[in-house]
Amino acid sequence: MESEQIATVKRICIYGPESTGKSTLAAYLAYKFQTVYVPEIARDMISSNDFNLDDILKIGRAQTAAVLEKTSQANRFLFCDTDLITTQIYSDHYLGVIPEELYQLEKQVVYDAYFLTSIDVPWVPDGLRDLWYNREEMFEKFKKELEKRNITYYLVVGRDFRERQLFVVNKLRELFG
């Protein structure tokens, strides 16, 4: 029965650059659909943007493990606050390299839907976020990575978080009933 349940769980990636409401949206959706979500593991593993290749690999492994583990605990949907494409983008941005292992880890988790969060909400500093000056460039990078992989995504826009929540809820119902 458990493997049957896992097979029916839809993994939903809330994806986009920093400070676009991903964590808030993932937590809300988990509450709304009475399920669990996977937070951005990197936030618990690093306290600054001064990290190295070993750190980024640990983050990638831990994020993948968390998604695989939480899938068995999910009820219909599993909402994920990030993915391995995101880890690759930040590895490239901060370290100038993307380790091959991050691509291998990416293949271990398939998402049933991607929601790309727009940068039309205010940027909020939090100690880790530091890319306020190039939000548009980062947004385009996130978008390009999905398009490069031919991944269908749904753009989440609007300064009103309630509007964003309703859009995603309605799109999920449209896609999965």
Backbone torsions as a table, in degrees:
resi	resn	phi	psi	omega
1	MET	NA	-40.5	-177.3
2	GLU	-61.7	-43.6	179.5
3	SER	-67.2	-30.7	174.8
4	GLU	-64.6	-43.1	179.1
5	GLN	-63.6	-44.6	180.0
6	ILE	-60.5	-40.4	-179.1
7	ALA	-64.6	-27.6	-178.2
8	THR	-92.4	-10.4	178.6
9	VAL	-70.0	131.3	177.0
10	LYS	-96.7	121.1	177.7
11	ARG	-87.6	124.7	-177.0
12	ILE	-118.2	122.1	-179.6
13	CYS	-98.7	122.1	172.0
14	ILE	-94.4	111.7	-161.2
15	TYR	-129.8	141.9	175.6
16	GLY	156.6	175.4	-179.2
17	PRO	-69.6	173.6	-176.3
18	GLU	-61.6	151.5	174.5
19	SER	58.6	46.4	176.7
20	THR	-121.5	13.9	174.6
21	GLY	87.4	16.4	-177.5
22	LYS	-63.2	-48.3	-177.5
23	SER	-62.9	-44.6	179.1
24	THR	-62.0	-43.5	-178.8
25	LEU	-67.3	-44.2	179.5
26	ALA	-61.8	-43.9	179.4
27	ALA	-64.6	-42.6	178.7
28	TYR	-61.4	-46.8	-178.0
29	LEU	-62.8	-39.7	177.1
30	ALA	-61.8	-42.6	177.7
31	TYR	-63.8	-48.1	-177.0
32	LYS	-59.9	-41.3	-177.0
33	PHE	-98.7	10.3	176.7
34	GLN	50.5	56.4	-179.3
35	THR	-140.6	-166.4	-179.6
36	VAL	-109.5	165.9	173.9
37	TYR	-138.7	161.4	178.3
38	VAL	-106.5	115.9	178.1
39	PRO	-74.0	174.2	175.6
40	GLU	-75.2	105.3	-174.0
41	ILE	-61.4	-32.6	-177.9
42	ALA	-55.9	-32.7	-178.3
43	ARG	-62.1	-28.4	178.2
44	ASP	-88.4	-13.4	-173.2
45	MET	-102.7	-24.6	-179.5
46	ILE	-130.3	151.2	-179.4
47	SER	-114.6	-2.0	176.8
48	SER	-153.0	175.7	177.4
49	ASN	-89.9	17.0	175.3
50	ASP	-97.3	82.4	-179.5
51	PHE	-129.6	168.0	-176.6
52	ASN	-121.1	-177.1	-177.8
53	LEU	-60.0	-41.0	178.5
54	ASP	-61.7	-41.6	178.4
55	ASP	-61.6	-44.5	-176.6
56	ILE	-66.2	-34.7	176.8
57	LEU	-68.6	-40.3	176.7
58	LYS	-62.2	-40.8	178.1
59	ILE	-62.2	-47.5	179.9
60	GLY	-60.0	-44.3	179.1
61	ARG	-65.1	-43.7	-178.1
62	ALA	-67.2	-39.6	179.1
63	GLN	-63.7	-44.6	179.0
64	THR	-62.5	-46.6	179.8
65	ALA	-61.0	-40.0	-179.5
66	ALA	-64.3	-41.6	179.0
67	VAL	-64.6	-45.7	-179.2
68	LEU	-63.7	-40.5	179.5
69	GLU	-67.3	-46.7	-176.4
70	LYS	-69.9	-21.9	178.7
71	THR	-57.7	-38.7	-179.0
72	SER	-72.7	-15.6	179.9
73	GLN	-98.0	-8.5	-172.9
74	ALA	-78.8	153.9	177.7
75	ASN	-116.0	96.4	178.4
76	ARG	76.5	-51.9	179.1
77	PHE	-122.9	147.1	167.7
78	LEU	-122.8	118.0	-179.8
79	PHE	-96.5	130.9	-176.7
80	CYS	-119.6	128.1	-175.0
81	ASP	-78.5	-2.0	177.8
82	THR	-171.2	-177.9	178.0
83	ASP	-152.0	-176.1	-177.7
84	LEU	-77.1	-21.4	173.8
85	ILE	-63.4	-41.5	177.7
86	THR	-59.9	-45.5	178.8
87	THR	-59.6	-40.2	178.0
88	GLN	-64.0	-43.2	-179.4
89	ILE	-60.6	-46.0	-178.8
90	TYR	-72.9	-31.3	174.4
91	SER	-61.4	-46.7	179.0
92	ASP	-63.9	-43.1	-177.4
93	HIS	-65.0	-47.9	-173.9
94	TYR	-89.4	-31.8	-175.2
95	LEU	-109.7	-15.1	179.6
96	GLY	77.2	12.6	-178.6
97	VAL	-151.8	149.7	174.3
98	ILE	-120.6	110.9	179.6
99	PRO	-63.4	140.3	179.8
100	GLU	-54.0	-34.6	-178.8
101	GLU	-58.6	-31.7	178.7
102	LEU	-65.1	-34.0	175.8
103	TYR	-69.2	-38.2	178.1
104	GLN	-66.2	-41.5	177.7
105	LEU	-64.1	-37.7	178.6
106	GLU	-56.3	-38.6	-177.5
107	LYS	-68.8	-17.5	-177.3
108	GLN	-76.7	-18.5	-177.4
109	VAL	-126.5	120.0	177.0
110	VAL	-106.4	132.8	179.5
111	TYR	-101.7	143.8	-180.0
112	ASP	-86.3	-19.6	176.6
113	ALA	-158.9	144.1	175.1
114	TYR	-116.4	134.1	173.4
115	PHE	-118.2	112.7	-179.5
116	LEU	-89.9	116.3	-177.6
117	THR	-86.2	127.8	-177.2
118	SER	-76.6	164.3	-178.9
119	ILE	-93.5	19.2	-177.8
120	ASP	-85.0	12.2	172.5
121	VAL	-105.0	155.2	-179.1
122	PRO	-61.5	142.5	175.8
123	TRP	-77.6	132.4	-177.8
124	VAL	-119.9	118.0	178.2
125	PRO	-69.8	147.7	179.4
126	ASP	-147.0	13.2	179.7
127	GLY	98.8	-33.9	176.7
128	LEU	-101.3	-36.2	-177.4
129	ARG	-68.6	129.7	-179.0
130	ASP	-145.0	12.7	-174.5
131	LEU	-108.5	29.0	-179.4
132	TRP	-58.6	-30.7	-174.4
133	TYR	-74.7	-16.5	178.8
134	ASN	-134.9	46.3	-179.9
135	ARG	-59.0	-42.4	-178.5
136	GLU	-63.4	-43.8	179.2
137	GLU	-62.5	-43.6	179.6
138	MET	-66.6	-41.2	177.6
139	PHE	-58.4	-45.7	179.7
140	GLU	-63.1	-36.9	178.0
141	LYS	-63.9	-44.7	178.6
142	PHE	-61.4	-45.6	-179.8
143	LYS	-62.2	-45.7	-178.5
144	LYS	-60.0	-39.3	-179.5
145	GLU	-63.9	-38.0	176.0
146	LEU	-66.5	-45.3	-178.3
147	GLU	-64.8	-37.8	178.1
148	LYS	-60.5	-31.8	-179.1
149	ARG	-94.4	3.9	-176.3
150	ASN	56.3	39.8	178.3
151	ILE	-93.1	124.6	174.9
152	THR	-70.0	137.2	178.3
153	TYR	-140.0	160.9	179.1
154	TYR	-118.8	124.9	-175.6
155	LEU	-82.5	123.9	-179.9
156	VAL	-99.8	112.6	-176.1
157	VAL	-124.8	166.6	175.3
158	GLY	112.9	140.5	179.9
159	ARG	-79.2	-16.1	-179.4
160	ASP	-90.1	114.7	-177.2
161	PHE	-63.9	-33.3	178.2
162	ARG	-62.8	-41.3	177.5
163	GLU	-61.0	-42.3	178.4
164	ARG	-63.2	-45.1	179.7
165	GLN	-59.6	-47.0	-179.4
166	LEU	-62.5	-39.4	178.1
167	PHE	-58.9	-48.5	-177.2
168	VAL	-66.8	-44.3	178.8
169	VAL	-58.1	-47.6	-179.6
170	ASN	-64.8	-38.9	178.9
171	LYS	-66.7	-40.4	177.6
172	LEU	-62.5	-41.8	178.5
173	ARG	-65.1	-38.8	178.0
174	GLU	-64.7	-42.8	-176.9
175	LEU	-74.9	-40.5	-169.2
176	PHE	-121.7	3.0	177.4
177	GLY	81.9	NA	NA
